[in-house]
């Protein structure tokens, strides 16, 4: 992820930055929910009041598109069974989703949710956004895995996005 791609407070009003920040925060929220079994309403309130758009240890966290943040987190929870089924089918045989590291799992779930439930966002944009999110937390190999898995799901769910 280049410095220009990272959510920044200087461009907090800039829509793409706010959407990128929403996706990054959604992955962090899903990760926390997975590890700490934090309920949905609590995680949404916690992120909206204590993280998103706040200053933490001298660093300002970019303002995020709260509607997109809520949609991704709530949508992954609501559609988790179908999202996980898609991911299990897309992963290499012998590596079910439950064996994948928690940050990687949260990233894949969020990206799969958007590919499945947000046709208003081009598939290539979804893939690029979550590859960037993965790059903030994961090594190159895992980031490549995010790209490959989401690309496979996108081509299956939204083939029209890849023609022409």
HELIX and SHEET records of a PDB file:
HELIX    1   1 UNK A    9  UNK A   11  5                                   3    
HELIX    2   2 UNK A   15  UNK A   36  1                                  22    
HELIX    3   3 UNK A   40  UNK A   50  1                                  11    
HELIX    4   4 UNK A   66  UNK A   78  1                                  13    
HELIX    5   5 UNK A   80  UNK A   90  1                                  11    
HELIX    6   6 UNK A   97  UNK A   99  5                                   3    
HELIX    7   7 UNK A  102  UNK A  117  1                                  16    
HELIX    8   8 UNK A  123  UNK A  137  1                                  15    
HELIX    9   9 UNK A  140  UNK A  157  1                                  18    
HELIX   10  10 UNK A  159  UNK A  162  5                                   4    
SHEET    1   A 2 UNK A  55  UNK A  56  0                                        
SHEET    2   A 2 UNK A  59  UNK A  60 -1                                        
END                                                                             
